[in-house]
Amino acid sequence: MRQLYEDNLEQDLFYWRNKLKGTKLSIKDLLATFDNYQRRTTTGEPMWISSENSVVLIKDNKWYYPFRPFEYDTDCTKQDTWCDPRILHSQWAFERWTSELGIKFPDVLFYHDTGDAGGCLDLEMDNACPAPVFTYFKQRDDPTFTERWGPGKMMYPLVHQRTILFPSAYMDVDRDGWPNFKPMPLYTFPLEEKVPKAVFRGAGWCPTWHHPRFVFCARWHLADNLTHTNPEYVDAAKDRDFLGIRDHAKFKYLVAADGTGPSNRFSKLLHLDSLVLKEDSPFLAHFYRSVHPWQHYVPIFAVNENDTLTMVEHFNQPNRDVDYKRIVSNANRFAAKFLCDRALALYMRRALTEYKALFEDMQGFIDSTVWPLVQAKRQLGIDYHESITPFQPMFGRRARHTSEL
């Protein structure tokens, strides 16, 4: 795991360590960050992106939401109260990691951002996030990427330095196992029987946080243009013709295209023995700095709007089988080692441990203030969520199909 930490987590921590220069963040910085997110509900931000619902306390290897006003011990996985679905999956994974894998997490208090593009998007950068928040995705800030894409393509080129990435339990599970989500396995299908096309299924979302170089929306271009003009090369559909992840392996090429934010499916596609065609993108997930074009995947929308066709035609040539198998093998080995359930748990534990070390006496604040608050709610019997019946889960078949990919 050392190389994964060095490639990714250490890069996320660099901004804060460089800013602090040996000093520590204060609890005041942490509470100011929480307060900033709480205030945003009055300016149009969704209520679920708020400190009430998104601040998480881990204490004695148990998961709490200390600032939910009527609930001291919410278990989102029971689905008997409202929770953001992404936080639900994080708690689901946490329970699995602690109970089944025996992973011990530090006592820690953190903001679990659930947006599509990472937190800290306030233009008043010095005030938006005086302490880090955790998020699934953020935009790149390396100069080489900016030079290649050109100026003005990324709306928030700097503020993402302030966020720390951790594994997305929302995306990194096998949702074909509904309702009992499980870690993503490796799926295989005989190469000679694979359909020699690039397949895409997913919602018709389009980028919100950056301006793509060649087309307004890769998903639309794939489904509305290339599928109709070149059906022998592309089979893409948005918001219809659901295809389970297991069945994606029946195709020779798998497309990971950005939606509102980055492709939710990319990590899962790396577990299939087909070649992943990934949209050239400014987004990062917790492991992206460790996977590379032409080594673990083939980039598309990198040269022009039709290079998906070029790549399919290229790798359909018999003399390209060696390269095809090499890239697929690299992707599968990476997924098996670094995207397995234990690796995700270890990465999250390391990220939370290093985050906690940025603060001066977070443990003291938890023990003296936050934990007594949770205990007081318990003693007062504040447990409103048990009376919310009947609760209608928001993870019906249709919602799952449109959100999964």
N, C-alpha and C positions, 0 to 999 in steps of 0.2 A: 504493500500500500504506500510505501514511502514515495515512490515516483509520482503516484497520483496526487498525494498531498503537495509535493513540491511543484508540480505543474499547475495545480488549481488552487488549493486552499491557501498556500503561501502567497500566491499572487493576489488573492482577495484580501489578505491581511496586510499586504504591503502598505496600502494607503494609510491605514490606521497606525501601524507601527512607525511609519515615517513621520506622520503628523505628531504623534505623541513623543517621539524621541526619548524613550526611556521612562516617561511619566505614565500615569494611568488616567483612564476615564473615571469620572465621578458618578455617583448615583444620581446627582442632579442632571447630568447629561442624559442618562437613561430615561429618567422621568420626563425630561423635556421632549425627548423623542416620542414617548408614549402620548404625551399631551398634544403634540403636533398632529398625530394621527387621529386622536379623539376629536379634535376641532374640525377636521376636514369633512365630517358628516354635515356640518352646517353650510358647507359651500358646494354641496352637490355630490360628494363622494358617496359611494354605496355604504350602507350601514355596516355591512359585514367587513369592510376594510376599515376597522377601527380598533382602538385598544381594548374596548370591551370584549370583543370577540376574538382578537388576534394575539393578545399577550398570553404567553404560555409560561407556566411555572413547572419545572421538574423538581420534585422534592422526594428524596428517598426512593428514587426509581419509579415514581408515579407521576402522571400527567394531570395538571390542573389548569383551569382558566380563572385566575384569581379575581379578575375585574368584571366578570359577568355579574350583573347586579343582583340576579335572583337565583344564582346557582353556584354552590361552592365546590361541587365535585362532578362536573359534567363529564359524562362518558358519551362522546359523540358517536362512538361505534354502535351504541344501542339504537340510535336513530329515534329516540323518544323526545327529542327537542331539536330546535333548529341549530345547525352548525354549517359553516361554510364547507362545501364538499371536499375542498383541498385539505383543510385542517382535519376533517374527518379521516381522510386517508393517512395523514401523518400520524394521528393518534392510533389508528388501526395498525400501522407499521410498527410504531413504538411498542404497543402491547405485544405484538408478535416477537419483536426483537428481544424484549425483556423476558417474556415468559418462555419462548421456545428456544432462543439462542443464548439466553443467560447474559445478555449484554448489560453492563452497569453504566448508567449515565450520570454525569455530575449534577449536583443541585445547581439550577441555573434559571434565570428569568430573561425571556427574550421576546421580541416582536416577530411573529410569523406572518410575513406579508403573503397575500394570496392573489396579487394582481398578475397580469399577463406579462409585464415587461420589467418587473423589479421595482422596488420602492425608491423613495427619496427623489421623486420627480419634480419637487418644488423648485422653481427657478431661483429662489433665494437659498442657494445651496448651503451656505454656512449655517442657516437656521433650520433647514428641513430635517436633517438627521445628525444631530450632535453625537449620536451613538449609532452603531451599526444596526441594521435590521437584516433578518434572514429572508431570502427569497429563492424561488426556483430558477429564475432566468434574469439575465441582465444583458446590456449591450456591451460590445467590445469597446475598449478605449485605446487599443494599441495603434500607433501611428501608421504602421504598414497597411493595416486594413483601411484606415481612413484615406490614405494615399491611393489605394487601389480603387476604392469606391468613388472617391471624389468628395469635395466639400458639400455640406448641406444635405447629405443623405440621412444622417441620424439626428433626430430631434433633440435628444438629450445626451450629448457625447461624453459628458464628464461626470454627471452625478452618480453614475452606477459604480464609481470607485468606492462609494460608501456602503454598498451592500455586500453581504457575504452569501455565497451560494451554498445550499445544502440539497441533498437528494430529494427528488420529487416523488414521494410515495404515491402521488396522484397519477403519475404516468408510468412509473417503473414497476407496475404489477401486471399480471395477466388477467385482464378483465373478462376474458372468455370464461373464467371460472366463476362468474357471478352466481349467487351472491357471496360466495366464500372466496374473496380475492386471495390470490396466492402469488408468490414470487414468480417472475417471468422465467419460464424454462427455455431451453434451446429446441426449436422446432426444425425438422428436416423434411425434405421431399426429394425424390430422385432427380438429379439434374436433367437427365435425358427426357423426363416427363414434364418438366416445367414449361409453362406457357412462355414463349420468348417475347414477352411484352413488359412494359413498365406499368405497374398497377398503382393506383391511388384511390383511396376512399377516405372521406372526411367531410367535416362541416365546411360550408362555403365562406369561412372567415377570411378576411384580408388584412394585411399589415396596417397597424395603427401607429406604431412607434418609430417607423422609419420609412423611407421612400425607396422601394426597390429600383434596381438599375434599368431593367429591360421591360418589365411588364408591371402593370398596376397590382396584379394579384396572380401569383403563380398557380394557385388552386383553380381559379377561373380559367386561366389560359390552358391548363392541362385538360380540364373537363369540357370546356366550351369550344375550344379550338383544336388542340392537337388530337384529341380522341376522335373528332369528326373528320379531320383532314388526313390523319394517319392512323386509322384503327388497327393497322397491322403492327404498330409499334407501341401504342399507348392505350390503356384501358383505365380511364379516370372518371370518377363520378363524385359529385358533392351533394350531401344531404339525401342520398338515396343509395339503393343497391348495397346495403351493408355487407361487409366482408370481415369475418373474424380474423384476428391476427394469425391463428393457426393456418387459415386458408390462404393467407398472403404468401406462404412458402411455396404455393403451387405456381407462382409466377417467378420468372427469372430475375426481374428487376423490381425493386421496391422504392417508391418515391417518398421522401420526407420533405414536405413543402410547408413553409411558414403559414400560419393563420393570422389571427390578431397579434399573437406573439410568435414564438418559435414553434417548431413542429413538436407536438406532444408525443409523437410516435417514434421519434428517432431512436431512443434508447431501446425500445422494444424491437424495432426492425433489426438491430444489430444481433439479436438472438436468433435470427432466421438464417438458413443457409442459402440465401439469395443475395444478389449484389444490391447494396443500398445506393440510391441516387439522391444525394442531399442537396437541397437548395443552398446556394452560397448566401450566407446570412450574417448579419451583425450580432446575432444573439449568442449567449453563452449559457450552458447549464453546468452543473458542478463538475462534469467530467470532460467537457468539450475540448479543453486545451490539451488533452492527452490523445485525442483521435485526430487523424490527419488525412487530407484528401489523397487519393491514389494509394493509400496504405490501408485505411479502414473503410473508406467509402469513395464514391466518385462524385465530384461536384457537378451540379447542373445550374442553369441560370447564372453561369459564371462567365460565359463567352458571349452568348446571345440568347434570345428567347426560345430558340428551337434546338439548343444543344442537347436536350433530352433525347431527341430523335437521333442525333449524331452518336451519342453514347450507346444507345440500344443497338444501332446498326453496327457500330464498332465491335461491341462485345458479342454480337451474334456470329461474328466470323469464327470459323473453327480454330484458326491459329491464335485466338485470344483466350482460349480456355485456361491456359496456365495463369495468365494475369487475373482472370475472373476468379479462379479458385484461390489464388493467393490473397486477394483482397477480402474475399468472403471468409477465408480461414482466419485472417488477422482480426476481422470484426468479431467473429464468434469466440475466439480465444480471449479477446479483450472483454467481451460481455460476460463470459463465464468467470473471469477472474475479478473484474472490477465493478460489474453491475449485478452480481449475485446478491442475495439478501444480506448475507453477513457483511459483504463489502459496503453496501449502502449503510448498514447500521454502524459500522466502524467509522465511516466517513462522517456521519452525522455526529457521533460521539466526539471525534477529534475536532470538528468544527465548533461544537458547543464548548468544549474544553478550552480551546484557544481563544474563543470569544470571551469567555468568563475571565480569562487571564488578562484581558485588556482593562479590566475594571479594578478599582481599589475597593476591596472588601465587599464584593457582591454577596458572598456567603453571609456576612454579618447583616446585610440589609434584608436578605431572605429570612434569616432566623429571627430578627428583631421586629420586622414590620410585615412582610408579605405573608409568611406562614401563620403568624397570629391572626391576620385577617381571615385566612381560610378557616382556621380553627373557630374563630368567632362566628362565622357564617354557619359552620357545622353545629355549634352549640345552640344557636338560635333557630335551628331547623329550617334554614333558608335553602329550600331544595325544590323550587317551583316547578322544575321541568317534569317531575313525576306526575303532575296533574294535567299536563298538556296531552290530551287524548281526544279523539284518535289522531295520531301524527301521520301525515302522508309523506313517505319518503320521496325525495326528489330524484331517485335513481331508477326510475322506470326504464323499460326497454328502449323507448324512443329517446329519452334523455341520454341514456348511456351511449346509444349508437351515434348521436350527433356530437357528443362531447369527447368521446374516447379518442378519436383520431383527429 
